[in-house]
């Protein structure tokens, strides 16, 4: 199932023709404790996020720097972030699937998967590399839940789009390339899981 999902996501990226040069994801560290507290964990600075994003997204530095700067201005410095890739398609109603790595200060790095439906004036498909800033994460396991969109939180800067999703005090801010107008006109949620699944609900 994982291989099939990965093929779908890679296929979606190829269809966009984005041509982004990106370095490989950092290798996973040793196993993290699922219940380790984040209470005293340090956040990631804006410079660290931009540097990591440059390596991942490739030659799109100015747009990424401006987007991260705006996200940090609105929500502060995150105590976790995700680098990954996803594919989505829609014809009024749509689905999104993705996978990546959650990076944390004191609980190691963890593989994560996400999926979810969207409803709105959406047509077509897309594939994109994604950076997600994570705020207020108390434990690694708190990532594995359903996050819904925050009204009025869609922004577009320098070829990047970002919005905010929230659940139980945790906020996730996905930053995507090449999303065009699609981000701002659909409603939905993302469900994060520790294993790949086709079930978006």
Secondary structure, 3 states (H helix, E strand, C coil): CHHHHHHHHHHHHHHHCCCCCCCCCCCCCCCCCCCCCCCCCCCCCHHHHHHHHHHHHCCCHHHHHHHHHHHHHHHCCCCEEEEEEEEEEEEEEEEEEEEEEEEECCCCEEEEEEEEEEEEEEEEEEEEEEEEEEECCCCHHHHCCEEEECCCCCEEECCEEECCEEECCEEEEEEEECCCCHHHHEEEEEEEECCCCCCCC
